[in-house]
């Protein structure tokens, strides 16, 4: 589980690095006809970038939850190992 959490965190890092380069292109020197029509698309790219950033946040939270669960299982396993070992010692 810890390895899966690290993999998810790595995927979030990769996605975040791609998002840093995501944004609307700046068109200049082409006149009003070529600059104004792309505006809805530029806004859409901004929305996509925001959505991607939110997804990265969800991935990071998911990775943290998996990591916390793994730590909980490890503690439980250690306690159960001790219980089983002690029980076997009384035989």
Order of alpha helices (4+ residues) and beta strands (2+ residues): alpha-alpha-alpha
